[in-house]
Amino acid sequence: MKIKINEIEYEIIENNNDAIEIDVLEEKITDYFDSYDYIVGDWAYGKIRLKGFNDKKNKNFKEINNYKNINTYIERDCAFGCRYFILKRIAKK
């Protein structure tokens, strides 16, 4: 499934427990996230936290933001059992 947030298209990779709230994401996903290939969002205590990740092909790639570490990030850094989502930015053709 695809969604559009602030004129940018994303593919929904995962939407655990209906974590995606478009109106909140339109406020929180700013141009800061434009350089990321993936965005992970997790909810805890009524607040959303966003983190960007990149594919190795991205010129802004850093190991700390390697998209292969997304599952580890969710397991270690997100609240246990929280609602979370993974979005993949769709490249413009």
N, C-alpha and C positions, 0 to 999 in steps of 0.2 A: 504494500500500500504506500502511496505517496501523499505528502502534505506540503503545503507552501507556507513559509513563515517569512515575513518581511521580504517578499519577492524572490526568495530562494527556495528551490525545491529540494526536499529531502525524502529519502526512502526510509520507511520505518523498519528497522531491523528487529527490534524487540520493543514491546509495550507491556511490561509486567504490571499487572493489576491496574490497568487503565491509567497509567501515570501521565500520559500526554494530555495537557490542558492548553489548547492553542492560544487562548487569550493571555495566559501567563507567559507562554513562550514568546509571544510577539513583543512583550515588554522586556523579557530577560535576555533573549538572544540578540545581541548587538553586533556591530561590525567587528568587535574583538574576535568573534568566532569565525569570521570570513576566511581565515587561513587554515581552518581545520577541516579535515575530511569527515570526521565523526564527532558527534556531540552526545555525551552521556549525561542524563539528568536523573537525579534521585531526590526523593522527598523524605524529609525527616522533621518531626515536630512542626508540621504545617508549612515548612519552607522548602523551596527547591534549590538544589545546588547543581551547577553545570560544569562540565569539564570537557575540553577538546582533546581529540586524538588525531594522529596522522598516519597515513600509509608511508612506507619507506620511500616511495617515489616523490613525495611532497618535498619541495625545496626547504620547507620549514621544519622538517622532521628532526625530532630529538628523541632519544631512546625513552625518556621519561613519558613521552606522549605517544609511544608506539601503540597502534591500534590492537596489536596482538596482546596487549596487557589489559584490555578492557575487562575481561572476566575476573582477572586478579584484582583490579581496582574495585569492582563491584563487591567481591567477596571480602576484601580487606578494609576498604575505606568507606563503604556505605553501611548505613544502619541495617542490622539483621532484619530480613523480611520486608524491607522498605519497597515502596513502589519505585520503579525506575524504567527508563527507556534508553534506547540506542537509536540515533538517527545517522544516516549516511547522506552526506551532501551529494546531490546529483550534478555532475559536471555539465556545464553548458556545452551544447554541440555546435 
